[in-house]
Structure formats: structure tokens, C-alpha cells
Amino acid sequence: MDVARLRRELTAVAVEADRAPMEAYMKHRSPFLGVKTPARRAASKPFIRSMAAESVDEVLAAALALREQPEREFHYVASDLLRANCKRLRAPDISTLSFLVTTDSWWDTVDALASPTIGQMVSNHPELVEVMDAWIDHDDMWLARVAIIHQLRFADDTDADRLFRYALRRAGDPEFFIRKAIGWALRQYARTDPDAVRSFVDAHRDAFAPLTIREATRHL
């Protein structure tokens, strides 16, 4: 993988005026080049396409190398790369995903891995449900957030009992990103089974923060 070439491609489409606002939006957790999503995806498309011919181990190594770069755009390319190869990922590769979730964590990189890649891995490898069962109780809130939202794309295949159980397990969590995630996961499942979500929220309304209730019932 040629990180230097990718850096040249991204730098060529960077907009200096966008750099500071992008850094501010992400609370200055990482420096940015100033490349917004459409330009980033266009610039990195040849690189991601080229990795389709490489082994899964090489894809994972590339993602790790990208995450070592200081600028956040490289972290986003790492997530895009893993998403493009998510159907190839093996169950043991969840350890690498766990590392990425818990490294330099913020909602942007965590959410980019949660449903698109980790959710697909759980769908492909049902034994990874046990990993989600462990993550929901993890002290690292980002792993717990992934457990809560990994089923966002499952629709009719959602394990509703597990979704509701996870929601109750972290219902009293004071962390904003956990409360928000519970509401998000419930709201998304309400698109598939609004009656089930409505009944669940009504039965446990006192357990959840107002933020969670608002998010969960937004479209009910």
C-alpha cells in the first residue's frame, strides 16, 4: 500500500478553508487536511478498488497503517476500505476491529465501523453475537455503543430481543453517546416494527433518559 501516493491524492483535493471548520466540528480531536467526504471518496476510490485483489490480511494491515496517519481523512479511508471488504472479513478479525474502535475514538470513526462493517461481520459470522454480548457490558463506552447499533441495517433480520435487552442493560448509563445510541437503534428498528418499539418504550419509559425517549419515538 502506498500511503504517500494516497496522501498526494488527498492533499491535491484538500481545501484549506475547510480544514479548521472540520477540526472544530470534531472537537479538535485530530488534525484534518480539509477534504470533505465526496472528494475523499473520489480521491481514494482507486486505492480502495486496488485492495480488492489483495488478501484480507493485507486489507487489515492497510487499514491499520491508515489509522496511524495523523489526519482524520486517512482514518475515514480506513473505514471505507474495511466497509468495501466487509464480506471478506473473518470472525477472528473482530479483534482488529475492536482495536480500531477503541483507538483514537470518537463517534465519527466508531459509527463508520459499527453498522457497515461490524454489523455485516456479525451477520456473516453469527458466533460473533457472543462478542456483542460481551461488548454491551464493556467499560469502554465505544464498544458498548457498537453493540447497541450494530444491527441498524438488519431490518427484518434484527434480533429484537437482543436489541431490547441491550437497551435495558445500558438504560441508566450517564454517557451521552450511549443514551443517543439506544434511541437511534430503537428509532431505526421502529421502521420495521413500530408497534414493538412503541410497546417497549411505553413499558420502560421510566428507565430511559429523555434524550433516549425523544430519539426512539421521533417517527412514532
Stockholm file with secondary structure:
# STOCKHOLM 1.0

chainA/1-220         MDVARLRRELTAVAVEADRAPMEAYMKHRSPFLGVKTPARRAASKPFIRSMAAESVDEVLAAALALREQPEREFHYVASDLLRANCKRLRAPDISTLSFLVTTDSWWDTVDALASPTIGQMVSNHPELVEVMDAWIDHDDMWLARVAIIHQLRFADDTDADRLFRYALRRAGDPEFFIRKAIGWALRQYARTDPDAVRSFVDAHRDAFAPLTIREATRHL
#=GR chainA/1-220 SS CCHHHHHHHHHHTCCHHHHHHHHHHTTTSSCCCCCCHHHHHHHHHHHHHHGGGSCHHHHHHHHHHHHTSSSHHHHHHHHHHHHHTGGGCCGGGHHHHHHHHTSSCCHHHHHHHIIIIIIHHHHHCGGGHHHHHHHTTCSSHHHHHHHHHTTTTCGGGCCHHHHHHHHHHTTTCCCHHHHHHHHHHHHHHHTTCHHHHHHHHHHTGGGSCHHHHHHHTTTC
#=GC SS_cons         CCHHHHHHHHHHTCCHHHHHHHHHHTTTSSCCCCCCHHHHHHHHHHHHHHGGGSCHHHHHHHHHHHHTSSSHHHHHHHHHHHHHTGGGCCGGGHHHHHHHHTSSCCHHHHHHHIIIIIIHHHHHCGGGHHHHHHHTTCSSHHHHHHHHHTTTTCGGGCCHHHHHHHHHHTTTCCCHHHHHHHHHHHHHHHTTCHHHHHHHHHHTGGGSCHHHHHHHTTTC
//
